């Protein structure tokens, strides 16, 4: 990207009601634009971050055999009535609307009901199982309070995955594969070290579900963990029965603020029974399909990373999710000429600050935007055919031969 | 894709109320799943087609300097009230909903108002102009009647582009660049030959707008054109004044059914004036930004291509938009072994039908799904180290050396 051509500018101030530090930087650095509380637009840099996160998730899910679809937002009430989740008293986050042709519709806050219904067209025998279907889709939730920038919003991008199995064994095998895929995803997103698989309450069909919680002071949740963090649990299951079962003592647990970045649930027949998603087993008997669901809030994860990875000067993106790897600045006549050449050869990985501004202003924007490596080429560095590369996270600078830079 | 692993199956019947032939095939071949009238889910193959269409549009728009964003669906009434498009009497396709925290919201049927408002944060001087901003975004329109499958729906994927200029010259220059980009897009989508830039009514700020209309019997519009198709116009502007201006006689015009696949409008100050999007010109005077808008219904285009490109046996995708280029079938022990090897080396371009079915059933599905080239490897073709390649569009078959196939 050539900065002089970008319609987005860095801003001196964030929206007044934006209190979280990362959220302020996301606005000021030109990643997002706030429409209303809990409703955001993604600007070119923000969209690139979302796409980077999606690409990592997609790759890991495809690797464990998942298939991608895209379902509708507008929802037929009928399957939600069958599972008793249509009434606002039962699920209070619905946005509802009316068809001009008559009848109510909802805006999907999640997709268990429509996907369970849809799968009736494609599942009839044990031979059709197991299958795993996911999407990246915009979800709508009528939250009473939106907060922390893009971490808790009314409209957000979610990856939701649903598994369909013919037996508990089949289900458990995939549940475990999903756990492992989630761990790889958070590692690749650069938050693996601070993200913990956390015991949470499970409901009727499983004793536990699992959340993935990332340590951050701005998190809305509190997690409890033992010394080596081999047992981590959330508040819901912090009781004597669970502690005994998990073999930990209350006194050895520490607590910390954390933000949920994913969750996985064993659904059993919760949706497939009322919606009639059945199959014929090997003996020709009708059985109910066993389901699981597995979510990651993509825009929420972007918000969590922003909050975790920032300092007083701006954002500090992990390399894998950064919109560009390099922030390139040319100083002086020869430095600028050389920067132009490098940029043209590597447009996809370089944000080239070709604006007619003083170097100091560019340095400040490079830090605000959190691009992993700042590359400065000046007449001085060119004397030794080098560039100065500064690591945004560590602040370390070094001179590198131009032909050694891994654009 | 390995067909045996796909959760989607081809179906013998389409939804009862699906009357258009292409729409029936899209359902039966497993591209889409119908939720309700005018509301569809995109299955893995359908999503690949959408992504192929998006990639072509994105590339052409980036080439003329456009920048991609992603705006919200949920809409603040305020900017729409300022332009007098909030009332259902003024714009009858709104879906509206209520915030739990109080207040009305709308679901965006288009984005002139929010983007005009957003650009106030980024445009203040003539130096900030021109800029061109687009998105691929889900639009909601409360149509009284939905029809023709994914051609006219209540929820659909749209590419909408907005231009912002400081002068008419600047605006006209981009308008022309957009016309040319649209022509390249339709060419690459395989419908260029049958798609015509059509004069349509322009409104207050320009005598004409332009539609791009694709000839198809299932189209909702009628277009009128002269012998060499150098002048094409729609019904709105079929009057003596326009005919005189365009230098054509009514008698020389032929008419045909067509479907609109895109449109471009000169908006002038229609939205920028009421919403106060202004800039300082070179002389320091405050001026109102001049706008244009440029739409392509991505899912609609997919529907139009499906209707145009099908025969009695199924779909016939143009190569550029097809979900896979090759439909691979192995027959016999050696043929299957060789097919497996080829598939593993080219998973991204091959739909490999490895199901335990008779060849005839596979041939029928290959035609129903409309994959451009069917590749059959049998013990017989292997005798000469060849495969039989059949062109879906022409029906022609030929034997090709295995190492000559351009996977």
Interface residues (C-beta under 8 A of the other chain):
Chain A: X5 X6 X7 X8 X9 X11 X33 X35 X36 X39 X40 X41 X42 X43 X44 X46 X47 X50 X65 X67 X68 X69 X70 X71 X72 X73 X74 X75 X76 X92 X93 X95 X96 X97 X98 X99 X100 X101 X105 X107 X114 X118 X119 X121 X122 X123 X128 X131 X133 X138 X140 X142 X143 X144 X145 X154 X155 X164
Chain B: X5 X6 X7 X8 X9 X11 X33 X35 X36 X37 X39 X40 X41 X42 X43 X44 X46 X47 X50 X65 X67 X68 X69 X70 X71 X72 X73 X74 X75 X76 X92 X93 X95 X96 X97 X98 X99 X100 X101 X105 X107 X114 X118 X119 X121 X122 X123 X128 X131 X133 X138 X140 X142 X143 X144 X145 X154 X155 X164
